[in-house]
Amino acid sequence: MNTVNLTPAELEMIQVKRQQEELAAKEKAAQKQLAIENEIKRAEIMVQGYLKKYTEQAKAAKDFAASVAGCKVVVETEKRKYNVTYGRETVKVIDYTATNIHLTLNGYTIQVKEHIVYGKWNCRGSSRGYKMYVSGPGIDYKASSRGYKNGKKVVELIEEIIEQRKAQELHNNKQKNAIETAVANLMEQFPTAKVQSGRGYKINPYTSPSNRYTDYDKIDVVLENGVQIEYRVYANGTLERMNLRFPSHNATDLLSQLNEMKFSTKTVA
């Protein structure tokens, strides 16, 4: 085995090389630690931002609650974790509690949310403070998207919707009774006829496509001789004839049959 004798200069160079490698490793570790600390600081600042928003929302909700007569304050909390990662490694877990406060009134939910306005050149948006948003039975998407700062307006909106729903329920009951009564009367007057209720529709070609079709409650009557009559039923019990079809397809035969019939001038009720 041959032994290589190194000169003092070569030995010194090897020592310097090793020192450089050790320094590079220490520098890399220091850079990693610095990056991790920066990630943790960034995450802590973000979580603090969340907590600040929760505090702002809670204060706004409690302030609004004072102006919404008869409302209840509902506090929701949720334990959350923010995982701070470096590469694929989780270096810290930050525990925090998310809170949200909303109001309730007569079965309706009043959310308190920050109103953000986005401009043409502003992607992040600008805050316009907090507003109340109402959701619940009878509140459509457009109404639920409207924000309120006046508690009295919110109370008036909910009371108005409740009255509208009561009126609609009363109308629906009247409509249901009108259909049942009309069907019973027609079956009694024409025991051999086929009488059934359903839904009909009519088309108005002069309106926009979204409003072109109108549906309604109807009663179809098929007499023993094949004559078919469709009536629209109103809540006050009135019947409006919407369609009349005869079994005969021959125009002359149909005219002859109609000529032999006697018609009453009384209004159908």
C-alpha positions, 0 to 999 in steps of 0.5 A: 500500500502506497502512502501519500505524503502531503505537504504542509500547504496541502494540509492547510488547504484541506483544513481550509476547505473543511472549514468553508464547508462547515461555514456553508452548512452553518450559513444554510442552517441559519438561513433556514432558521431565519426563513422559518422565523419569518414564516412564523412571524407572518402567520402570527401577524395574519392570525392577529389580523383575524382576531382583530376582525373578530373583535370588530365584528363582535362590537358592530353586532352588539351595537346593531343589536341595541337598535333592533328591538326584540332581537336575540344575540347569538355568539358562535365560536370555533376552535381553529389551527393555523399550520405554519409550514416551511417546505413540506414541514410543519414548523409550528401550529397556532391555536386560536378561536374564531368568533361570529355574532349574529342576531335573530328576530322572529325566525329570521337571521340577521348577519353582521358582515363587513361591506367591501366595495371593489373599484375598477382598479382595486382588487383588494376592495375598500371597507365601508364598515359593517352592515346587517343582512337579513335571511329567512323565509320569504327573503329572496337573493336580492333582498338578502344581498342588501345591507342595512345600517338602520336597525329600525329598517331591518325590523320593518322589513321583517314585519313586512315579510311576515305580513306578506307571508300571512296574506299569501298563506290566507290566499293559498287556503282560499285558492285550495278551497275554491278548487276543491269546491269547484271540482265537487260542484262540477262532479255533482252537476256532471256525474258522467264527466271526468273532472280533475284539477292541475296547473295550466299556463298561458303565454304573453308574446308581448312581454320579456322571455322571463315573464312570458309564461303565467301559470295558474290553477285549472280544472279540466272537464271531459264530458261524456260526448268528448267535449273538453273544457279547461277552466281557470280557478280564482280564489273567490270561486270564479271560473274562467274558461281558458280552452274549449275543444270538440271531438269532431275534426270535420269543420262542417260536422262541427258547425252542424252540431253547434247549430243544433245546440242551445246556449245559456247567456248566464255567466259561469260561476 
